[in-house]
């Protein structure tokens, strides 16, 4: 599996094994704050943050899911989603971000100070993570 701190936001999802068809539940990463979850950076760079293994046949799979990556202290939030390639998909994610930060005055101020973007390729995410490590190691 992957090293998850208690600070990383995770959820449980149902997975159907590609090999044997067995359905099981697995814990997956939804949100990572890089200043607190540094153990996940290596898995994120390698595209292995949401690695699951079938308990029946032991097949390893990498789930294609959105992950919110908070680049603190840089006031930058990236949504990594390889499926959000269209302009409409990116706009939908941006709209969701705006809805969250418009909830109250404090969140609204944070939203104004935060750079938000959608990254759709593993190479781009890896480059951003490497830049972050250089600046904050």
Protein Blocks (a to p, Z undefined) as FASTA:
>chain_A
ZZddfkbccdddddddfklopacdddddfbdcfklmmmlmmmmmnopmmgcddfklopac
dddddddddfbfklpacdddfklmbfklmmmmmmmmmmmmmmpmmlmmmmmmpccdddfb
fklmmmmmmmmmmmmZZ
